Amino acid sequence: MTSRETRRWVIPKGWPMKARQPWDAAATEAFEEAGVRGEPERTQFGAYRYDKVRKSGRLRPVKARVFRLKVTEMLEDWPEKTQRDRAWMSPAEAAERVAEPELKALLRRLG
């Protein structure tokens, strides 16, 4: 899917959610941002670093934890549908589309 502001290709991610396990928070973000539901793995698949652009224009270094999700449902309508593009592709193609080197490496591990 694409990010809202820069329209670059990314994976669903968000901030930690109070009283939620990280894998459940990741599944919630996948629903809100990409319109998919499924069963998240409880074991972290990996992590990567990137610079989050704040509303002020300043960069904030962030480390994103990645959890795989076995998708069981793809919705036609979801909360951020009008703000993002979504596409299904192979891990190799996804690795070519994303900008972050560590995320590229994680996607290549999937393939």
Backbone as ProteinMPNN parsed JSONL, in Angstrom:
{"seq_chain_A": "MTSRETRRWVIPKGWPMKARQPWDAAATEAFEEAGVRGEPERTQFGAYRYDKVRKSGRLRPVKARVFRLKVTEMLEDWPEKTQRDRAWMSPAEAAERVAEPELKALLRRLG", "coords_chain_A": {"N_chain_A": [[0.838, -1.172, 0.0], [0.306, 2.353, -0.291], [1.833, 5.199, 1.3], [0.165, 7.84, 3.104], [0.903, 10.594, 2.848], [3.354, 10.884, 1.231], [2.971, 9.026, -0.752], [4.584, 6.865, -1.246], [5.559, 3.388, -1.553], [4.794, 1.217, 1.09], [4.571, -0.827, 4.093], [1.842, -1.801, 6.261], [1.884, 0.009, 9.308], [2.249, 1.32, 12.621], [1.916, 3.182, 15.696], [2.749, 1.872, 18.976], [0.044, 0.341, 20.792], [-1.798, 1.037, 23.634], [-2.342, -1.403, 26.119], [-2.48, -3.463, 24.256], [-1.199, -6.282, 22.562], [1.826, -6.346, 20.6], [1.579, -7.741, 18.104], [-1.178, -7.866, 17.767], [-1.764, -5.151, 17.575], [-0.453, -4.65, 15.178], [-2.054, -6.141, 13.419], [-4.416, -4.664, 13.602], [-3.584, -2.238, 12.449], [-3.103, -3.18, 9.85], [-5.708, -3.701, 9.012], [-6.874, -1.075, 9.199], [-5.216, 0.466, 7.482], [-4.746, -1.027, 5.112], [-6.965, -2.574, 4.626], [-7.276, -5.31, 5.224], [-7.912, -8.386, 6.929], [-6.944, -10.843, 9.336], [-4.923, -13.516, 10.715], [-2.464, -12.733, 12.931], [1.025, -13.502, 13.266], [2.595, -14.298, 16.317], [5.241, -14.1, 16.794], [7.838, -11.893, 16.19], [8.743, -11.011, 12.931], [10.76, -9.454, 11.956], [12.535, -6.292, 11.929], [12.804, -2.828, 11.057], [14.436, 0.287, 10.317], [13.475, 3.685, 9.838], [13.003, 7.08, 8.7], [10.598, 9.068, 10.006], [8.515, 11.492, 8.726], [7.549, 14.324, 10.296], [4.658, 16.437, 11.016], [5.656, 18.97, 11.239], [7.692, 18.922, 9.484], [10.103, 18.039, 10.312], [12.38, 15.299, 10.792], [11.937, 12.148, 12.331], [13.637, 9.545, 13.758], [12.651, 6.176, 13.546], [11.933, 2.879, 14.707], [10.5, 0.162, 13.292], [8.639, -2.638, 14.151], [8.043, -5.791, 12.69], [5.392, -7.931, 11.922], [4.199, -10.925, 10.595], [1.181, -11.546, 8.762], [-1.416, -13.731, 8.286], [-3.525, -13.456, 5.824], [-6.999, -13.492, 5.784], [-9.206, -12.256, 4.884], [-10.098, -9.8, 2.539], [-11.078, -6.604, 2.367], [-13.512, -4.573, 0.68], [-14.043, -2.037, 1.423], [-12.566, 0.163, 3.717], [-11.11, 1.884, 6.592], [-9.005, 3.745, 5.69], [-9.183, 3.818, 2.937], [-9.625, 5.819, 0.958], [-7.338, 7.257, 1.156], [-5.085, 5.908, 0.422], [-3.313, 3.712, -1.866], [-3.69, 0.31, -2.778], [-2.111, -2.769, -3.436], [-1.56, -6.104, -4.51], [1.323, -8.098, -4.601], [4.322, -9.907, -5.463], [6.794, -10.813, -2.955], [9.356, -10.128, -3.914], [8.835, -8.173, -5.883], [7.621, -6.256, -4.265], [9.81, -5.603, -2.659], [11.345, -4.234, -4.496], [9.846, -1.942, -4.844], [9.674, -0.535, -2.396], [11.329, 1.999, -0.406], [13.029, 1.922, 1.836], [16.038, 0.499, 2.86], [16.378, -1.594, 4.835], [13.783, -2.599, 5.043], [13.45, -3.53, 2.439], [15.237, -5.699, 2.532], [13.946, -7.347, 4.433], [11.58, -7.976, 3.038], [12.635, -9.394, 0.894], [13.496, -11.651, 2.254], [11.09, -12.936, 2.651], [10.506, -14.023, 0.185]], "CA_chain_A": [[0.0, 0.0, 0.0], [1.078, 3.587, -0.308], [1.683, 6.078, 2.455], [-0.815, 8.899, 2.845], [1.469, 11.874, 2.429], [4.341, 10.842, 0.151], [2.488, 8.05, -1.731], [5.582, 5.832, -1.508], [5.096, 2.062, -1.156], [5.148, 0.867, 2.468], [3.729, -1.857, 4.69], [1.098, -1.208, 7.382], [2.61, 0.173, 10.564], [1.678, 2.347, 13.473], [2.527, 3.322, 17.005], [2.247, 0.882, 19.938], [-1.287, 0.627, 21.327], [-1.897, 0.727, 25.061], [-3.078, -2.619, 26.493], [-2.568, -4.373, 23.116], [0.051, -6.939, 22.196], [2.327, -5.766, 19.35], [1.042, -8.429, 16.931], [-2.578, -7.439, 17.612], [-1.722, -3.781, 17.072], [-0.072, -4.751, 13.76], [-3.248, -6.592, 12.685], [-5.328, -3.523, 13.559], [-3.051, -1.318, 11.445], [-3.322, -3.781, 8.532], [-7.116, -3.444, 8.689], [-7.133, 0.351, 8.991], [-4.438, 1.041, 6.389], [-4.769, -1.818, 3.871], [-8.249, -3.235, 4.443], [-7.187, -6.773, 5.318], [-8.046, -9.005, 8.251], [-6.323, -12.152, 9.356], [-4.298, -14.008, 11.938], [-1.062, -12.314, 13.012], [1.981, -14.341, 13.987], [3.007, -13.654, 17.562], [6.683, -13.917, 16.76], [8.269, -10.805, 15.315], [9.469, -11.468, 11.746], [11.944, -8.616, 11.822], [12.36, -4.87, 12.231], [13.585, -1.942, 10.197], [14.469, 1.69, 10.723], [13.185, 4.682, 8.813], [12.794, 8.424, 9.219], [9.216, 9.508, 9.908], [8.403, 12.931, 8.511], [6.545, 14.902, 11.187], [3.888, 17.536, 10.428], [6.522, 20.154, 11.241], [8.717, 18.743, 8.457], [11.281, 17.438, 10.935], [12.464, 13.846, 10.712], [12.062, 11.425, 13.595], [14.036, 8.161, 13.506], [11.697, 5.215, 14.094], [12.185, 1.463, 14.46], [9.228, -0.541, 13.12], [8.644, -4.092, 14.325], [7.239, -6.389, 11.628], [4.739, -9.2, 12.216], [3.505, -11.453, 9.417], [-0.262, -11.693, 8.924], [-2.059, -14.646, 7.338], [-4.735, -12.74, 5.43], [-8.18, -14.334, 5.578], [-10.275, -11.437, 4.31], [-9.699, -8.542, 1.932], [-12.294, -5.806, 2.338], [-13.687, -3.595, -0.395], [-14.103, -0.732, 2.069], [-11.83, 0.185, 4.983], [-10.988, 3.27, 7.071], [-8.111, 4.652, 4.958], [-9.271, 3.482, 1.511], [-9.521, 6.991, 0.091], [-6.062, 7.926, 1.4], [-3.976, 5.027, 0.043], [-3.49, 2.712, -2.921], [-3.35, -1.031, -2.295], [-1.842, -3.717, -4.519], [-0.942, -7.376, -4.133], [2.476, -8.385, -5.448], [5.277, -10.84, -4.867], [7.752, -10.152, -2.062], [10.458, -9.559, -4.7], [8.36, -6.931, -6.481], [7.442, -5.308, -3.165], [11.15, -5.149, -2.265], [11.79, -3.247, -5.484], [9.034, -0.724, -4.758], [9.868, 0.223, -1.155], [12.561, 2.798, -0.389], [13.877, 1.666, 2.999], [16.896, -0.673, 2.622], [16.122, -2.695, 5.773], [12.498, -3.181, 4.663], [13.743, -4.3, 1.229], [15.859, -6.957, 2.958], [12.914, -8.171, 5.059], [10.69, -8.479, 1.996], [13.368, -10.423, 0.147], [13.49, -12.863, 3.092], [9.798, -13.611, 2.465], [10.51, -14.717, -1.104]], "C_chain_A": [[0.884, 1.237, 0.0], [0.865, 4.364, 0.993], [0.713, 7.194, 2.095], [-0.185, 10.149, 2.26], [2.362, 11.776, 1.199], [3.957, 9.894, -0.982], [3.557, 7.021, -2.102], [5.037, 4.494, -1.019], [5.665, 1.702, 0.207], [4.344, -0.363, 2.88], [2.956, -1.208, 5.832], [1.966, -1.136, 8.639], [1.965, 1.3, 11.36], [2.427, 2.401, 14.784], [2.006, 2.221, 17.921], [0.894, 1.324, 20.5], [-1.346, 0.158, 22.777], [-2.79, -0.504, 25.267], [-3.287, -3.576, 25.32], [-1.202, -5.0, 22.881], [0.521, -6.386, 20.852], [1.753, -6.418, 18.093], [-0.427, -8.08, 16.699], [-2.664, -6.006, 17.095], [-1.371, -3.78, 15.583], [-1.27, -5.191, 12.919], [-4.271, -5.464, 12.565], [-4.877, -2.523, 12.499], [-3.263, -1.868, 10.033], [-4.771, -3.591, 8.085], [-7.326, -1.98, 8.326], [-6.454, 0.892, 7.732], [-4.577, 0.298, 5.062], [-6.068, -2.578, 3.654], [-8.181, -4.745, 4.426], [-7.356, -7.206, 6.767], [-7.386, -10.371, 8.189], [-5.743, -12.477, 10.712], [-2.835, -13.582, 11.97], [-0.211, -13.373, 13.721], [2.435, -13.585, 15.224], [4.504, -13.407, 17.618], [7.038, -12.822, 15.759], [9.087, -11.375, 14.166], [10.779, -10.7, 11.583], [11.636, -7.194, 12.238], [13.177, -4.077, 11.232], [13.474, -0.519, 10.71], [14.126, 2.576, 9.531], [13.006, 6.029, 9.495], [11.359, 8.837, 8.95], [9.215, 11.019, 9.751], [7.244, 13.439, 9.367], [5.795, 16.029, 10.471], [4.708, 18.812, 10.327], [7.568, 20.096, 10.122], [9.994, 18.125, 8.997], [11.218, 15.921, 10.818], [12.621, 13.254, 12.107], [12.479, 9.993, 13.268], [13.103, 7.206, 14.247], [12.177, 3.799, 13.784], [10.834, 0.763, 14.421], [9.441, -2.037, 13.301], [7.663, -4.687, 13.319], [6.715, -7.753, 12.07], [4.022, -9.664, 10.95], [2.035, -11.673, 9.77], [-0.77, -12.659, 7.864], [-3.416, -14.027, 7.007], [-5.855, -13.729, 5.145], [-9.318, -13.573, 4.914], [-9.687, -10.14, 3.757], [-10.969, -7.733, 1.698], [-12.318, -4.844, 1.154], [-13.703, -2.171, 0.163], [-13.381, -0.835, 3.405], [-11.525, 1.631, 5.348], [-10.129, 4.204, 6.213], [-8.12, 4.408, 3.444], [-9.054, 4.69, 0.606], [-8.169, 7.702, 0.21], [-4.854, 7.149, 0.878], [-4.342, 4.202, -1.183], [-3.033, 1.381, -2.351], [-3.119, -1.916, -3.511], [-1.214, -4.978, -3.932], [0.177, -7.65, -5.114], [3.378, -9.38, -4.743], [6.198, -10.089, -3.903], [8.905, -9.505, -2.832], [10.043, -8.233, -5.331], [8.161, -5.86, -5.404], [8.787, -4.746, -2.721], [11.687, -4.1, -3.231], [11.054, -1.915, -5.339], [9.281, 0.105, -3.507], [11.221, 0.923, -1.164], [13.535, 2.391, 0.71], [14.704, 0.396, 2.796], [16.618, -1.85, 3.555], [14.781, -3.365, 5.482], [12.655, -4.004, 3.39], [14.286, -5.683, 1.603], [14.832, -7.887, 3.607], [11.977, -8.776, 4.008], [11.371, -9.555, 1.159], [13.445, -11.73, 0.929], [12.184, -13.632, 2.953], [9.796, -14.466, 1.211], [11.466, -15.825, -1.097]], "O_chain_A": [[2.083, 1.152, 0.266], [-0.143, 4.202, 1.681], [0.471, 7.459, 0.918], [-0.688, 10.7, 1.281], [2.156, 12.502, 0.226], [4.551, 9.948, -2.059], [3.459, 6.375, -3.145], [4.15, 4.462, -0.166], [6.861, 1.857, 0.454], [3.536, -0.875, 2.105], [3.373, -0.162, 6.329], [2.678, -2.079, 8.983], [1.228, 2.123, 10.817], [3.451, 1.741, 14.957], [0.926, 1.684, 17.674], [0.632, 2.515, 20.662], [-0.985, -0.975, 23.095], [-3.856, -0.62, 24.662], [-4.181, -4.42, 25.375], [-0.174, -4.331, 22.989], [-0.312, -5.991, 20.036], [1.469, -5.724, 17.117], [-0.871, -8.008, 15.553], [-3.527, -5.683, 16.278], [-1.93, -2.998, 14.814], [-1.479, -4.671, 11.824], [-4.921, -5.327, 11.529], [-5.698, -2.016, 11.734], [-3.569, -1.107, 9.115], [-5.029, -3.346, 6.906], [-7.889, -1.671, 7.275], [-7.045, 1.684, 6.998], [-4.532, 0.919, 4.0], [-6.255, -3.173, 2.592], [-8.934, -5.397, 3.702], [-6.991, -6.489, 7.699], [-7.282, -10.977, 7.123], [-6.024, -11.818, 11.713], [-2.046, -14.018, 11.132], [-0.668, -14.044, 14.647], [2.637, -12.372, 15.18], [4.975, -12.589, 18.41], [6.581, -12.841, 14.616], [10.024, -12.139, 14.394], [11.779, -11.249, 11.122], [10.592, -6.926, 12.833], [14.123, -4.591, 10.634], [12.544, -0.17, 11.438], [14.44, 2.262, 8.383], [12.873, 6.107, 10.716], [10.948, 8.944, 7.795], [9.833, 11.738, 10.537], [6.098, 13.029, 9.181], [6.249, 16.517, 9.436], [4.485, 19.636, 9.439], [8.244, 21.086, 9.842], [10.871, 17.732, 8.228], [10.137, 15.336, 10.753], [13.341, 13.789, 12.95], [11.748, 9.291, 12.569], [12.802, 7.403, 15.424], [12.756, 3.551, 12.726], [10.102, 0.769, 15.411], [10.321, -2.628, 12.675], [6.575, -4.148, 13.119], [7.471, -8.611, 12.527], [3.32, -8.882, 10.309], [1.692, -11.947, 10.919], [-0.576, -12.429, 6.671], [-4.341, -14.073, 7.818], [-5.691, -14.674, 4.373], [-10.281, -14.175, 4.438], [-8.889, -9.472, 4.415], [-11.834, -8.135, 0.919], [-11.279, -4.37, 0.694], [-13.407, -1.215, -0.555], [-13.562, -1.805, 4.14], [-11.664, 2.519, 4.507], [-10.502, 5.362, 6.028], [-7.163, 4.759, 2.755], [-8.367, 4.585, -0.41], [-7.886, 8.636, -0.542], [-3.733, 7.658, 0.887], [-5.517, 4.016, -1.499], [-2.107, 1.325, -1.542], [-3.846, -1.825, -4.5], [-0.437, -4.916, -2.979], [0.013, -7.462, -6.319], [3.204, -9.657, -3.556], [6.364, -8.875, -4.018], [9.382, -8.44, -2.439], [10.813, -7.272, -5.317], [8.496, -4.695, -5.614], [8.899, -3.554, -2.436], [12.402, -3.184, -2.824], [11.602, -0.868, -5.684], [9.119, 1.325, -3.54], [12.148, 0.49, -1.849], [14.748, 2.506, 0.53], [14.137, -0.675, 2.583], [16.622, -2.997, 3.107], [14.651, -4.577, 5.654], [12.052, -5.071, 3.272], [13.853, -6.701, 1.063], [14.848, -9.092, 3.355], [11.627, -9.953, 4.087], [10.73, -10.528, 0.761], [13.459, -12.806, 0.331], [12.166, -14.852, 3.118], [9.157, -15.518, 1.175], [11.607, -16.525, -2.099]]}, "name": "protein", "num_of_chains": 1, "seq": "MTSRETRRWVIPKGWPMKARQPWDAAATEAFEEAGVRGEPERTQFGAYRYDKVRKSGRLRPVKARVFRLKVTEMLEDWPEKTQRDRAWMSPAEAAERVAEPELKALLRRLG"}
